Amino acid sequence: MDENLTIYVLSDSIGETGELIARAAVRQFKSTNYEIKKFPFVSKKEKIKEILLDAKEVSSIVIYTTVNEENRDYIELLGKEYNVLTVDVLTPPLDAIEKIVGFPPKREAGLIRRLDENYFNKVEAVEFTVRYDDGKDPRGIKKADICLIGVSRTSKTPLSMYLAHKNYKVANVPLVPEVSAPKELFEKDNRRIFGLIANPEKLIEIRRERLKALGLDDSAHYANVERIREEIEYSKEIMEKLNCKVIDVSSRAIEETAIIILEEMIKDFGDNMI
């Protein structure tokens, strides 16, 4: 790929699928001499022709996702006429599925992005989780589906956001020896509280990297091994008082910890765990 390549992504929806495929494909080549031009919500032939006319003037590929058969055929026709390489992303899988299920697809643009109840629940969960992140407001503890507690750098925030994208409202609370744990924690159903712990060595490593990223001295109190052990012991005392489920996240990915939490929630509350 010595010369500049322009990848045109054309879609009758937002074009996210075509763009992801374009980026995934081009990353397999050493050269970075490429540009991706995305054209979402293209449904009129005039616009299709305008894009293909532009594409024929440069070294280009047209990647398209359209469920409209007439527009698909028009793109293919212009591609041959203008000598522009076209890549139809949707037709092969649609045809394959149709052969198996025995009936044709709906061919409605943007079905995957339709705003439904699930979408709004997710938005609400994410907004809630951001609002009650890092103990900003203890009132969120009472309202949360899930409450995470632990010392700094035990992955409370990323785990909270991961669970929020699964539609769960999450509040997370940092535990610090000098600050009393919120009384709301002791009023919460402890089956909804999960304590996160990690071994001191792992926390030192993470905190030192955090300090470096902030341009600070990694010998600060925040990354001191004795201080970290003190914090961990304090957090374990609180978790014991709460009698909550404790998870060691030292060597676990966010997804693994989330699975443990959700399995516990299903065990305690069944499918109606929210």
C-alpha positions in Angstrom: 0.0 0.0 0.0 2.5 2.6 -1.2 0.0 5.1 -2.6 -2.7 6.8 -0.6 -5.9 4.7 -0.4 -9.3 6.2 0.2 -11.9 3.9 1.7 -15.5 5.1 1.2 -17.9 3.6 3.7 -21.5 4.0 2.5 -24.5 3.0 4.5 -28.3 3.4 4.7 -27.9 3.4 8.5 -25.1 5.0 10.6 -22.3 3.2 8.9 -20.6 1.9 12.0 -20.4 -1.7 10.8 -18.8 -0.8 7.5 -16.3 1.5 9.3 -15.3 -1.1 11.8 -14.7 -3.6 9.0 -12.7 -1.1 7.0 -10.5 -0.3 10.0 -10.0 -3.9 10.9 -9.0 -4.8 7.3 -6.6 -1.9 6.8 -4.8 -2.5 10.1 -3.6 -5.8 8.5 -1.3 -3.8 6.2 1.9 -2.0 7.2 1.2 1.2 5.5 -0.9 3.9 7.2 -1.5 5.9 4.0 -5.2 5.6 4.0 -8.3 7.8 4.7 -11.8 6.6 5.6 -14.7 8.6 4.4 -18.0 7.6 5.9 -21.4 8.5 4.4 -24.3 7.4 6.7 -28.0 7.4 5.9 -27.5 7.2 2.1 -30.8 6.1 0.4 -31.0 8.2 -2.8 -29.4 7.2 -6.0 -28.2 10.8 -6.6 -26.1 10.6 -3.5 -24.8 7.2 -4.4 -23.7 8.4 -7.8 -22.1 11.5 -6.3 -20.0 9.3 -3.9 -19.0 6.8 -6.7 -18.0 9.7 -9.0 -15.8 11.0 -6.3 -14.3 7.6 -5.6 -13.3 7.0 -9.2 -11.0 10.0 -9.2 -8.7 8.5 -6.5 -7.3 5.1 -5.5 -10.3 3.8 -3.7 -12.5 1.1 -2.4 -16.2 1.4 -1.6 -17.4 -0.7 1.4 -21.1 -0.6 1.8 -23.9 -1.8 4.0 -27.3 -1.4 2.5 -30.4 -3.7 2.9 -32.1 -2.1 -0.1 -31.6 -4.4 -3.1 -32.2 -1.7 -5.7 -29.5 0.5 -4.2 -27.1 -2.4 -3.8 -27.5 -3.3 -7.5 -27.0 0.4 -8.4 -23.8 0.6 -6.4 -22.5 -2.6 -8.1 -23.5 -1.2 -11.5 -21.7 2.1 -11.0 -18.7 0.3 -9.5 -18.2 -1.6 -12.7 -18.9 1.4 -14.9 -16.4 3.6 -13.0 -13.9 0.8 -12.4 -14.2 1.2 -8.6 -13.8 -1.8 -6.4 -16.9 -2.3 -4.2 -17.4 -4.6 -1.2 -20.9 -5.7 -0.2 -20.8 -6.4 3.5 -24.3 -7.5 4.2 -25.5 -9.6 1.2 -23.4 -12.7 1.8 -24.5 -13.3 5.4 -28.1 -12.4 4.6 -28.1 -14.9 1.8 -26.5 -17.6 3.9 -29.1 -17.1 6.8 -32.0 -17.0 4.3 -30.9 -20.4 2.9 -31.0 -21.9 6.4 -34.1 -20.3 7.8 -36.1 -20.5 4.6 -37.5 -17.0 4.5 -36.2 -13.6 3.4 -34.8 -10.9 5.6 -36.9 -7.8 6.6 -34.5 -5.5 4.7 -35.2 -2.6 7.0 -32.3 -0.1 7.5 -31.0 0.6 11.1 -32.8 -2.2 12.9 -29.9 -2.8 15.2 -30.0 0.9 16.3 -33.7 1.2 16.9 -34.4 2.9 20.2 -36.2 0.4 22.4 -36.8 0.0 26.1 -33.5 -1.9 26.5 -31.6 1.1 25.0 -33.2 3.6 27.4 -32.6 1.3 30.4 -28.9 1.2 29.5 -28.7 4.9 29.2 -30.4 5.4 32.6 -28.0 2.8 34.2 -24.9 4.5 32.7 -26.0 7.9 33.8 -26.8 6.7 37.3 -23.4 4.9 37.6 -21.5 8.1 36.5 -23.5 10.2 39.0 -22.7 7.9 41.9 -19.1 7.0 41.0 -16.4 7.1 43.6 -18.7 7.8 46.5 -19.8 11.2 45.1 -23.2 10.9 46.8 -24.0 8.2 49.4 -27.7 8.5 48.5 -27.0 6.4 45.4 -26.2 3.4 47.6 -29.9 3.0 48.5 -31.0 3.3 44.9 -28.3 1.1 43.4 -28.9 -2.4 42.0 -25.3 -3.2 42.9 -22.9 -1.5 45.2 -19.1 -2.0 45.0 -16.7 -1.1 47.8 -12.9 -1.3 48.0 -9.7 0.7 48.3 -8.4 2.8 45.5 -7.3 1.0 42.3 -9.4 -2.2 42.8 -11.2 -1.5 39.5 -14.4 -0.2 41.1 -15.1 2.4 38.4 -14.4 0.3 35.2 -16.3 -2.6 36.7 -19.2 -0.3 37.6 -19.3 1.0 34.0 -19.1 -2.6 32.6 -22.1 -3.6 34.7 -23.9 -0.4 33.8 -23.7 -1.4 30.1 -25.5 -4.6 31.2 -28.3 -2.3 32.5 -27.5 -2.4 36.2 -27.4 0.8 38.3 -24.1 0.7 40.2 -22.8 2.8 43.0 -19.2 2.4 44.1 -17.7 3.6 47.3 -13.9 4.0 48.1 -12.9 2.8 51.5 -10.3 5.0 53.3 -9.2 4.5 56.9 -9.5 8.2 57.7 -13.1 8.4 56.4 -16.0 6.5 58.0 -17.9 4.2 55.7 -21.2 5.7 54.8 -24.1 4.7 57.1 -26.1 3.9 54.0 -23.9 0.9 53.4 -25.1 -0.6 56.7 -28.7 0.0 55.7 -28.3 -1.7 52.3 -29.3 -5.3 51.6 -25.8 -6.9 51.9 -26.5 -9.3 49.1 -26.2 -6.3 46.8 -22.9 -5.2 48.2 -19.6 -6.6 46.8 -16.2 -5.9 48.3 -13.2 -5.8 46.0 -9.8 -6.6 47.4 -6.3 -7.1 45.8 -2.9 -8.2 47.1 -0.6 -5.3 48.2 2.0 -6.1 45.4 -0.6 -5.7 42.7 -1.9 -2.5 44.2 1.6 -1.0 44.5 2.3 -1.8 40.9 -1.0 -0.2 39.7 -0.7 2.9 41.9 2.9 3.6 40.9 1.9 3.4 37.3 -1.0 5.8 38.0 1.4 8.3 39.7 3.8 8.1 36.8 0.9 8.8 34.4 0.1 11.9 36.5 3.8 12.9 36.4 4.1 12.4 40.2 6.8 10.8 42.3 6.0 7.1 42.7 7.4 7.1 46.2 4.4 9.0 47.4 2.3 7.8 50.5 -0.4 6.6 48.0 2.0 3.9 46.8 3.6 3.0 50.1 3.4 -0.7 50.9 2.6 -0.2 54.6 -0.1 2.4 53.8 -1.6 0.0 51.3 -1.6 -2.9 53.8 -3.4 -0.6 56.3 -6.0 0.3 53.7 -6.6 -3.3 52.8 -7.0 -4.4 56.5 -9.4 -1.5 57.0 -11.5 -2.5 54.0 -11.6 -6.1 55.1 -12.9 -5.0 58.5 -15.7 -3.0 56.9 -16.6 -5.9 54.5 -16.7 -8.3 57.5 -19.1 -6.0 59.4 -21.3 -5.8 56.3 -21.0 -9.5 55.8 -20.9 -8.9 52.0 -19.5 -11.1 49.3 -15.7 -10.4 48.9 -13.9 -10.8 45.5 -10.1 -10.8 45.1 -9.6 -8.9 41.8 -5.7 -9.2 41.8 -5.5 -11.5 38.8 -9.1 -11.2 37.4 -10.2 -9.3 34.3 -13.2 -7.0 34.6 -15.4 -9.4 32.7 -14.5 -12.3 35.1 -15.4 -10.2 38.2 -18.6 -9.1 36.6 -19.6 -12.7 35.9 -19.1 -13.6 39.6 -21.2 -10.7 40.7 -24.1 -11.4 38.3 -24.1 -15.1 39.1 -24.4 -14.2 42.8 -27.2 -11.8 42.0 -29.1 -14.4 40.0 -28.6 -16.9 42.8 -30.0 -14.5 45.4 -32.7 -12.7 43.4 -33.4 -14.9 40.4 -34.0 -13.4 37.0 -35.7 -10.3 38.6 -32.6 -9.2 40.3 -32.9 -5.5 39.4 
